[in-house]
C-alpha cells in the first residue's frame, strides 16, 4: 500500500473510548500499579512538555472499575539535575511500614523506579507517598541500588515474598533479569541472575514482573516471570515474553526452554500487574503500553501519543501437558456492553460462504464460537470502512496459526503496515472461541480464553463500519456470533 499521510484527520478521531490515554502529550510504560480502598492506581511514563518521548515523569490516573479513568496531576517528578529522569518501575503498599517511611497513620506506598541521569547512568531509587499515592517524595538515601557498570540497568518491580518474609525486586541488566532481596525496601542484596540461556535475546530486556499463578484445572502453582524485549519481537520491534517455573525467594528456575510470547501483536509492551490485590484471591491483573518503539514517536495522533491496553486477568492453563499463561479480558469489561446484536445465529458454513453484519459500531466487542469436525477450516474475519481500508484476521486451524493483516488498514508510515503472525493454542479439539475488542485506534484479539492474543494499533481514515466472516476452506459445523456496542 502506498504510504498514507492524513494531516487533516483530527487526532481526536483516533482517541480511544475503551482504553486509557492522557489528555495530551506522550505516555508509554505503565508504572507503579497498586490497588487500595477500592481504587486502581495507574502511573505511567509521561513527557509533560511534548508528544514524543523525553523528560520522563510519572503521570497518574485512577479508576474504580478499570473502565472509567480520571487523570490526576503528575505524581513523581524528574530530577534532571540530580540522579535523573523518572524511568519505569513498580509500587507496593508497605502495610507494616517495614521501610520506616510511613507517617504512623497510613501505610506508605513505596515506588521503586529507575533514575536515568544526563550522563545515561541508570540507578534504582525509591520514593514514598503517605497521601494515598497522590504525590511521591524521593528518598534522601537514593540510590538504593547503584549501577554496577551496566548501560541498561533498570525497571525495578517489587513483590512481597511471604514464605521468606522478604521483599523481592526484579530488574533487568542488558538481556538478563536480576533479583535482589530486602527486609526494609531501602537496603538491597543481590540474590541471583536469570536468562543467559533462556528466551529471546534479539534486543534489550525491559520491565520484568514476577508473580505466582495457580492452575484451576490441576491446583498446582507456578511462578511466572514476564519480560519485555525491544527489538526482537515475533513480528518486529517490541513484544512481551514469559517464563513458567519455580521461585524460592532467591532464584528463578524455568521449566521450559522454548520462547513463549504473551501477545503476538506489535502493540502490547511493558505490561506489569497491580499490587494490593493479594487479599482478594491474589488476582493478577496486567495492563500494557499499546504501541511499539518502531513507530511510537511518529503515530499520526500528533497532539497525544500512547494509550494503555485493556486490563487483563492473568491465568495459568494446562495445554498438551504444559503450562501456558493466558491473558484474558478482565471481567469488568462486560460492564461496557450497551446494545447487543445477534450477528450470526448458530448455523453451518461451507467453503466459500460468507456472512456480513449490519453497520458495525465504532467501539465494539465481537464474540464468535466455532465448531468443526472432519475438516479443519480456514476462517477469515474482515473489518472494513468506506475508504477501502481493512483489517483482516485469518485463523488456519489445520496449521495452528493465526494472522492479522494491517497492510491495508489506513496510516502506513514508519513500516506500520505488516502481516502479524501468531500461534494458536487450543483448550479443546474441534472448537474455538474468539473475543475481539475494536476501538478507534486499536484491535485486541483473544482466542480460546486468551491463550493466543494479538494486540494491534490501527489508524484508519474513518471507523471500520463493515464486518464480514468468510470460510476460505473446510467446513464449520456451527458458527455463532454477537456484536456489542461499547460506545459510552
C-alpha positions, 0 to 999 in steps of 0.5 A: 500500500502506498504510504498514507499521510492524513494531516487533516484527520483530527487526532481526536478521531483516533482517541480511544473510548475503551482504553486509557490515554492522557489528555495530551502529550506522550505516555508509554510504560505503565508504572507503579500499579497498586490497588487500595480502598477500592481504587486502581492506581495507574502511573505511567511514563509521561513527557509533560512538555511534548508528544514524543518521548523525553523528560520522563515523569510519572503521570497518574490516573485512577479508576474504580472499575478499570473502565472509567479513568480520571487523570490526576496531576503528575505524581513523581517528578524528574530530577534532571539535575540530580540522579535523573529522569523518572524511568519505569518501575513498580509500587507496593503498599508497605502495610507494616511500614517495614521501610520506616517511611510511613507517617504512623497513620497510613501505610506508605506506598513505596515506588521503586523506579529507575533514575536515568541521569544526563550522563545515561547512568541508570540507578534504582531509587525509591520514593514514598507517598503517605497521601494515598499515592497522590504525590511521591517524595524521593528518598534522601538515601537514593540510590538504593541500588547503584549501577554496577557498570551496566548501560541498561540497568533498570525497571525495578518491580517489587513483590512481597515474598511471604514464605521468606518474609522478604521483599523481592525486586526484579530488574533487568541488566542488558538481556538478563533479569536480576533479583535482589532481596530486602527486609526494609525496601531501602537496603538491597542484596543481590540474590541471583541472575536469570536468562543467559540461556533462556528466551529471546535475546534479539534486543534489550530486556525491559520491565520484568514482573514476577508473580505466582499463578495457580492452575484451576484445572490441576491446583498446582502453582507456578511462578511466572516471570514476564519480560519485555524485549525491544527489538526482537519481537515475533513480528518486529520491534517490541513484544512481551515474553514469559517464563513458567517455573519455580521461585524460592525467594532467591532464584528463578528456575524455568521449566521450559526452554522454548520462547513463549510470547504473551501477545503476538501483536506489535502493540502490547509492551511493558505490561506489569500487574497491580499490587494490593490485590493479594487479599482478594484471591491474589488476582493478577491483573496486567495492563500494557503500553499499546504501541511499539518503539518502531513507530511510537514517536511518529503515530499520526495522533500528533497532539497525544501519543500512547494509550494503555491496553485493556486490563487483563486477568492473568491465568495459568492453563494446562495445554498438551501437558504444559503450562501456558499463561493466558491473558484474558479480558478482565471481567469488568469489561462486560460492564461496557456492553450497551446494545447487543446484536445477534450477528450470526445465529448458530448455523453451518458454513461451507467453503466459500460462504460468507456472512456480513453484519449490519453497520458495525459500531465504532467501539465494539466487542465481537464474540464468535464460537466455532465448531468443526469436525472432519475438516479443519477450516480456514476462517477469515474475519474482515473489518472494513470502512468506506475508504477501502481500508481493512483489517483482516484476521485469518485463523488456519486451524489445520496449521495452528496459526493465526494472522492479522493483516494491517497492510491495508488498514489506513496510516502506513508510515514508519513500516506500520503496515505488516502481516502479524503472525501468531500461534494458536493454542487450543483448550479443546479439539474441534472448537474455538472461541474468539473475543475481539475488542475494536476501538478507534485506534486499536484491535485486541484479539483473544482466542480460546480464553486468551491463550493466543492474543494479538494486540494491534494499533490501527489508524484508519481514515474513518471507523471500520463500519463493515464486518464480514466472516468468510470460510476460505476452506473446510467446513464449520459445523456451527458458527455463532456470533454477537456484536456489542456496542461499547460506545459510552 
